[in-house]
Amino acid sequence: MSLPSTDNRLHHIDILRGIIIIFMVIDHGMYYCLNYSVTDPMTIPGTDPVTFFTRFVSHFCAPLFVFLAGLSAAITEHKYVSTKAFSQSLIIRGLVLILFEFTIVSWSWSFNPLYPMLYAQVIWAIGWGFVILGLLRFLGIYAIFVAGLLLVFGHNLFDGTSFEPNTFAHTAWSIAHQKNVLDLPFDFQIRTTYPVAPIVGLMALAYCAGVYYKAQQYSKKVMNHALLLGVTCLALYGVLRGFNLYGDMSQFAIHTSSLLTVMSFLNPTKYPLSLQFMLLTVGLGLISLKALSGLKTDFSHNFLQVLGKTSMFSYLVHLYLLHAIAWLLIPILGFNFSDMTYADTLVGLPEGYGMSYTATLLFIAVVIGLTTLLAKRYIVWKRSHKHSLIAKYI
């Protein structure tokens, strides 16, 4: 099989990205649902099953976005004239994504550039993944592989490590491994929602997988290997989780209810991504890639593949659509615009704002439809403006 170009893509990767976008819209849309509040890990018992499994679906978004980003980086490396050019491109892309996180992504949640809390979430983490991957690429593929293994399988050894607040070590550790709130100048703060160490490791391993996939000319046997690796990840998850051996501070517990026991088993730590969390989500992701690779290349060509081809655009657009439509619904839901908490809360909606589960699903469906329509238009625009900065980074 020839190398994929702009018009000859690996459709199963685009389809999986599209599915992830759908899951992400569901999770972010549920933010506007009544009584949709979850902890990490989720409280069991204490989280109703509908909320639990809705949230569980969203768990696949961050790790699979990271994995597919690393995989795609390897697949597109041949477009660069040298390793140096490729590495520099990754580093620049990563820095741009970090900038995006604290500007256009943050503003989509707050609609307020002066909101004092910045959230370092998945786009920031992917940005750091690209930066570190770009630096590691100078050292070669083996260095990337070893670094990935150490970070993914070893970072949970340091779960109990902490440092005194307001020290350099505390700041560095909060960025790398431990979710914290850090003070910034001018009364701003930053919450390191996604510490970057496990994400850097996952992206490194995904890059190595992409190098292998490309070296094998994207043959079907590699997808069989992906299936085997995915099953192995799930088996390792079952052992580690079932016996509470290693890889997560959240403990599995057997409850009197079978449903609660299953929920506890499927409840690893997301912030930061624990080893168990990655084994579960990436394992199922690899199995999904194998299954999706058997579909025809034009499967869901006007829906899932559209979202997958425009994943960054769709990510940004769905956030703005969710927030904007929620604002427009304020009078319909019986509130006044004067009730908004624009300066005091992240989203700024009136206190008590919320929709029923059914209404929220309709809200989500509308946003998915609008995002797809805009993404189709963006693909057309991007083809005729492929050298613009917007097309390059979004």
HUNOR-V965697 format. One line per field, one symbol per residue. phi: phi as a letter, one per 30 degrees, with the letter a starting at -180 (. if undefined). burial: 1 if it has 24 or more other ideal C-beta (glycine too) atoms within 12 Angstrom, else 0. A space follows every 10 residues. Layout:
BEGIN
phi=???
burial=???
END
This chain:
BEGIN
phi=.dddcecbcd ddddddeddd ededdddddd ecddicbbcb dddbdkcded dedddeeddd ddddeddddd ddeddcdddc dadddddddd ddddddddde ecbddedddc hbecddcccd cdddddeded dddddddddj dddddddddd ddccdddcdd dbbdeicddd ddddddbbda ccdbdiidbb cddceceddd ddddddeddd ddedddhhdd dddddddddd ddedddeedd ddchdajadd cdbdcdcddd dddddcbddc bdddededdd ddedddddee dddddddcdh dcbddddddb ededdddddd deddddddde dddjccdddd ceccbedide djdlbddddd ddeddddddd dddddddded dddcbdcddd ddcb
burial=0001000011 1111111111 1111111111 1110010101 1101001000 1101111111 1111111111 1111111000 0000011011 1011111101 1101111111 1000101111 1111111111 1111111000 1001101100 1110110010 0000000000 1011111111 0100000001 1111111111 1111111111 1111000100 0110011011 0011011001 1000001111 0100000001 0011111111 1111111111 1111111111 0110100001 0011111111 1111111111 1111111011 0010000001 0000011111 0011100001 0011011111 1101110110 0100000000 0011
END
